[in-house]
Amino acid sequence: MKPTLLLLLILGIGGCATDWSRGLYEGVRQQREALPDPTAAQPAPRNPDYEQYRREREALKDAPAR
C-alpha cells in the first residue's frame, strides 16, 4: 500500500511542475504589480499575461536574424 501511495504522490507532485515557466512569470508579474517602484517618475507599464508573452516570444524565435 505504501509504495503505491508514494508512487502516486511523486507522480502528482511531478505533474505540478510541468509548467514552471508560467508560474515563475506570473509570480514576477504579480510581485511587480503589488510592489511598484516608489522612485519611478511614472508607473511601469503592466506586463502582458503569460499567453501573450509566449506568443510574442515565439514570434521572435521565428523571425529571421538580421
PAZAPA-4460 file (N, C-alpha, C; in steps of 0.05 Angstrom, whole numbers, plus 32768, in hexadecimal, padded with zeros to 4 digits):
% residues 66
    n_x    n_y    n_z   ca_x   ca_y   ca_z    c_x    c_y    c_z   seq   type   mol
   8010   7FE8   8000   8000   8000   8000   8011   8019   8000     1      M     A
   8026   801A   8011   8036   8032   8013   8046   8037   7FF9     2      K     A
   8051   8023   7FEC   8060   8029   7FD3   804D   8034   7FBD     3      P     A
   8034   802A   7FBC   8021   8034   7FA8   801A   8051   7FAF     4      T     A
   8015   8057   7FC8   800F   8072   7FD0   8026   8085   7FCB     5      L     A
   803E   807C   7FD0   8056   808C   7FCB   8059   8092   7FAE     6      L     A
   8055   807E   7F9D   8057   8082   7F80   8042   8096   7F76     7      L     A
   8029   8094   7F7F   8014   80A7   7F78   801B   80C3   7F81     8      L     A
   8026   80C5   7F99   802E   80DF   7FA3   8044   80EC   7F92     9      L     A
   8058   80DC   7F8B   806E   80E6   7F7A   8064   80EE   7F5F    10      I     A
   8053   80DE   7F53   8048   80E5   7F38   8036   80FE   7F3A    11      L     A
   8027   8101   7F4F   8016   8118   7F53   8026   8132   7F56    12      G     A
   803B   8131   7F66   804C   8148   7F6A   805C   814E   7F51    13      I     A
   8065   813A   7F42   8073   813E   7F29   8061   814C   7F15    14      G     A
   8048   8146   7F14   8036   8153   7F01   8032   8170   7F07    15      G     A
   8036   8178   7F20   8032   8195   7F27   8049   81A6   7F1C    16      C     A
   805F   819A   7F17   8077   81A9   7F0E   807A   81A9   7EF0    17      A     A
   8067   81A0   7EE1   806B   819F   7EC4   806B   81BA   7EB7    18      T     A
   805E   81CE   7EC2   805D   81E8   7EB6   8069   81FD   7ECA    19      D     A
   8081   81F8   7ED2   808E   8209   7EE6   8094   8225   7EDB    20      W     A
   8098   8228   7EC1   809E   8242   7EB6   8086   8255   7EB8    21      S     A
   806E   824A   7EB4   8056   825A   7EB8   8053   8263   7ED4    22      R     A
   8058   8252   7EE7   8056   8259   7F03   806A   826E   7F0B    23      G     A
   8082   826B   7F01   8097   827F   7F07   8090   829A   7EFB    24      L     A
   8088   829B   7EE2   8081   82B4   7ED4   806A   82C1   7EE3    25      Y     A
   8055   82B2   7EE9   803D   82BE   7EF6   8045   82C8   7F12    26      E     A
   8056   82BA   7F20   805E   82C3   7F3B   806D   82DD   7F3A    27      G     A
   8080   82DF   7F27   808F   82F8   7F24   807C   830F   7F1C    28      V     A
   8069   8309   7F0A   8056   831E   7F01   8045   8328   7F18    29      R     A
   803B   8316   7F28   802B   831D   7F3F   803B   832D   7F54    30      Q     A
   8054   8325   7F58   8064   8333   7F6C   806A   834F   7F63    31      Q     A
   806F   8353   7F49   8074   836E   7F3F   805B   8380   7F41    32      R     A
   8044   8374   7F3D   802B   8383   7F40   8025   838A   7F5D    33      E     A
   802C   8378   7F6F   8027   837D   7F8C   803A   8390   7F98    34      A     A
   8053   8390   7F8F   8068   83A1   7F9A   8074   83B3   7F85    35      L     A
   8066   83C9   7F7D   8071   83DA   7F68   808A   83E9   7F72    36      P     A
   809A   83F2   7F60   80B3   8400   7F66   80AB   841D   7F6F    37      D     A
   80B0   8424   7F89   80A8   843E   7F93   80BA   8455   7F87    38      P     A
   80D1   844F   7F7D   80E3   8464   7F72   80DD   846A   7F55    39      T     A
   80CC   845A   7F48   80C6   845E   7F2B   80B4   8477   7F28    40      A     A
   80BA   8486   7F13   80AB   849E   7F0D   808F   8497   7F03    41      A     A
   808E   8481   7EF3   8074   8478   7EE9   8072   845A   7EF0    42      Q     A
   805A   8451   7EF5   8057   8434   7EFA   805F   8423   7EE2    43      P     A
   806B   840D   7EE7   8074   83FB   7ED2   805C   83F0   7EC3    44      A     A
   805E   83EB   7EA9   8048   83DF   7E9A   8043   83C3   7EA4    45      P     A
   802A   83BA   7EA3   8023   839F   7EAC   802F   838B   7E99    46      R     A
   8039   8376   7EA5   8043   8360   7E94   802B   8350   7E89    47      N     A
   802E   8346   7E71   8018   8336   7E65   8015   831B   7E74    48      P     A
   7FFE   830F   7E71   7FFA   82F5   7E7D   800D   82E0   7E6F    49      D     A
   800F   82C9   7E7A   8022   82B5   7E71   801C   82AD   7E54    50      Y     A
   8003   82AA   7E4D   7FFD   82A1   7E31   8007   82B6   7E1D    51      E     A
   8002   82CF   7E22   800C   82E3   7E0F   802A   82E4   7E0F    52      Q     A
   8037   82E1   7E26   8054   82E0   7E28   805F   82C9   7E17    53      Y     A
   8052   82B1   7E1A   805B   829A   7E0B   8058   829E   7DED    54      R     A
   8042   82AA   7DE4   803E   82AF   7DC7   8053   82C2   7DBC    55      R     A
   8059   82D7   7DCC   806E   82EA   7DC3   8089   82DD   7DC2    56      E     A
   808F   82CC   7DD5   80A9   82BF   7DD6   80AB   82AB   7DBF    57      R     A
   8096   829D   7DB8   8097   828B   7DA2   809A   829A   7D87    58      E     A
   808D   82B1   7D85   8090   82C1   7D6D   80AD   82CA   7D69    59      A     A
   80BA   82D2   7D7F   80D6   82DA   7D7D   80E8   82C3   7D76    60      L     A
   80E2   82AB   7D7F   80F2   8293   7D78   80EF   828D   7D5A    61      K     A
   80D7   8291   7D4F   80D2   828B   7D33   80DD   82A1   7D20    62      D     A
   80E2   82B9   7D2B   80EB   82CF   7D1A   8107   82CA   7D10    63      A     A
   810D   82D1   7CF7   8129   82CD   7CEE   813C   82E0   7CFC    64      P     A
   8155   82D6   7CFF   8169   82E6   7D0D   8173   82FC   7CF9    65      A     A
   817A   8312   7D04   8185   8328   7CF3   81A2   8325   7CEF    66      R     A
***
